Amino acid sequence: MNTTHRIRASQLPGIARLCLRQVHGGKKPKKLVGFQGPEGHGENIWVFSHRRSDQIIYSFKDKLDGFHDLKQLPYNGKKSKPAKLRKDYWAPMAKIEFPKGSGSVGRTVFQKLRELKHLHEVAWDNHTLYKQPLEYTEAENRSAAQRAAKGQEFRVLRNKAQRAKALNAQKANSVADIAAVLAGAGPGNKIKETTKHGTDVLMSVTVNWTDVQDMGYAELWSENVTHTLLEEEALSARTDLPAEAEAAA
């Protein structure tokens, strides 16, 4: 039996509001052409590391954001991701400085570093599955010596917690990534410019280290990079989290 749906009188105000909302809601806000954030945005990249797990967070600011920056840390298993950023565990590892007015270059470098960090965390090989010799127990060292005497290979699988710990430790990878990106690696990297003569020129960059020995994680650094020690005054002033994050900690 066919029936015709009739609009009730009580529904008319709602339908009118719906039609009016569709008419006015169709307009999209105009995009701000050329808007690239506040002045100087991208000229400095802060690299924060976790004192115990060697996790890495990249930031344009000198203080960590307990909400947004926490999203950079992946979930690699139970208890592998902190619930909050504690200021006594996180500290600046390095500060990458670009020349004044070159924030667009810094933003492309930041993008490449974030992409490489994500790639390390999700596209890992069998090397992460097995323990390194330094992680062997005494019993495993004895077994390794016995296998080596027989000319056999010896490998020990990591459990879930050990694999999560290995995936979180991105400090060495991060330093190697910084060296590669500052050398011009990656499509769209504006740090490498092509002159009229067809030659590539790399922008001069300064990397300030909390511990200069950390730069040794990279096999090679390009000549456009200058290494200095991060000032103690700047370091002490930037280890604190924002007020809301500090209260949560």
N, C-alpha and C positions, 0 to 999 in steps of 0.2 A: 504494500500500500504506500503510495507516494504522498508525502506531506511537504508542505511549504513552510520553511522556517520564517517566522515573523519576528521582527525586531520589537522588543518591548519598549514601552515609553521610558522605563527606568534606565534603559541602556543608552539612550540618546546622548546624554551628557558625556558618558565615557567614550562613545564613538567619536564625538566631536573633538574631544581632547586628543584622541589617538591620531585623527587626521591632522590636527594642528601640529602635533609633535613630529609627524612625518614630514610636514612641509618645512618646519624650521630646523629639524634635525638633519636634513640632508646637506646642509652647508658644513663644509669642513674648514677647520682653521687654516689660515694661510701659513705656509712654511716660512720660517725666517731664513732668507737667503744669505749665505755667508756667515751664519752664526756658528761660532766654534767654541763657545764657552767663555768664561771670564778671561780677562787679559793675562797672558802668560800661561794659559792652560796648555799643558803638554811639554813645557820647557824643562820640567824636572820629573823624573820617574824614581819613585822610592821602591826599593826591594826589601821586603821584610821577611825574616826567617824565624822559624820556631827553634828555640834553644835546644829542645830535646829531640823532636821528630824530624827536623830539617825540612819542614813544609815551607812553601814559598807563597807570598802574596805580593802582587804588583799593585802600586797605587800612585795616583797623581798627587796625592796629598801627603803631608809629613806626619799624619796621624791616621791610624787605622780606624775604619768604620766598622763597628761591631755587627752591623746588619748586612751591608752590601759586600764588604770584603770577605765576609765569612762564606759567601756563595762561591768564591773561587776554590774553596777546598772541596774535593770530591768525597763521596762516601765509598770507602773501600772495604767496608765490613763493620762488624760490631765494634764500637768504641774506637773507630779509626778517625772519626771526625769530631772535633771539640764542639761542645754546645755553645760556647762563647769564646771570645778572644781575650785571654788574660794578659794584662800588660807585663806581668813578671815572666812570661814565656816568650813573648814576641818582641823583637828588636830590629832596627834597621841593619841590614847586611851591606847595602850599597845605595848610593844615590847617583843616578845618571843625569848629568847636566848638559843641556843643549844650548847653543848660543841664543841670546835674547832675540825674540821675534821669530824663532823657528819652532813654534809649538806644533805646527802641522807635521813636521818631521818626527817630533817626539811621539805624537799620537800614532803614527804608522809603526814606529818601533814598539810602542806599547801593545798594539794589536798583534804584531808578530810574536812578541814574547808570550802573550796570553795564549795564542794559538799553539805555539810549541809546547808550552806547559801542559795544555789539555791533551796534546798528542802523546806526550810521555805518560800521561796518567791512564789513557784508554787503549793505546796501541803498543803494548809492551810485548816483548818476545819471551822465549823460554829461559832467557838469562835470569829473569825475575823469579822463575819457579824454583830455582835451586839455590842452596846456600853457597856463600863464598867461603873459602878456606878459613878466613878469620872468624867466621861464625861457628866453626865446628866445635863440638864438645871433645873432651879427652877421648871418649870411646870412638867417636867419629874420626878423630885424628889417627888413632891406632888402626882403624879399619882402612883409612886412606893410605897409610904407609904399607899395609899388607897388600892392598890392591896394586899400589905402585910397584912393589917388588915383583909382582907377577905380571906387570905390564898391562894391567887392567885399569879402566876408567872408574872413578868413584865419584858419585854425586848424591847429594841428600836433598830431598824435596822439602821445601818450606811448608809449614802449615798455613792456615788462613790468616792467622794473626801476624805471622812473620811476613807473608806476602803483602799484607796491608801496610806493614811498617816499611817494607822496601819500596812500595809504590809512593808512600808519603814522602820519603826522603828524596826531594827534588833539588837540593842545594847544588850539587855538582852539575846536574843537568842545566840548572838555571844559569850558572856562570858560563858554561859552554854556549848556551843559547845567546846570552848577551854578547859574547865575543863574535858569534856568527852574524847576528843581526846588525851589530854596529859595523861589521865589515861589508854590509850591503846585501846580505843574503835575504831572499824572499821577494816574490813579485810585488810591485807597488811600494817597495821600501824607498821612501824619499830621501834617505840619508845618502843614497848614491845618485848623483846627478851626472848627466851626459852633457859635455860641453859641445860647442859648435864644431870642434875638430873631431868629435866622435870618441873622445876619451872619457872615462869614468872618474869622477872626483868625489871623494868621501868627505862629508862634513866633519869638522873637528868636534870631538866629544870628550867630556871629562867624566871619569867614574871615580867617585869618592867611596873608599872602602872603610868599613869598621875594622876589619882585619885584612891587611894587604895580602896576606898569604892566601886568601880565598881566590885571588885571581889565578892561582896556579891550577885550578880545576880546568881551565881552558888550555888547550895545547898551544894555541897561537892567538895573538892579538894583532889587529891591524894597526898601521902607523898613525891613523887618525885619532886613536884613543890615548888619552893621557890619564894616568893613574895617580891618585892622591889619597891621603888619609882623611877620613871624615872628621871634622872638627869635634872636639869633645863637648863644646858648648852646644853645638847643634844636635849632637847625639843624645845628650841628657835631656834636651828639651823636646825630643820627638819620640821618646819611648813610651810616653803616656798616651792612653786612649782618650777619646772624647769623654765628656762628663757622663753621658748616658751609658757608655760602654763600661766606664770605670765603676759606675754604681752597680752594673750587672755583674761585674767580676767580683 
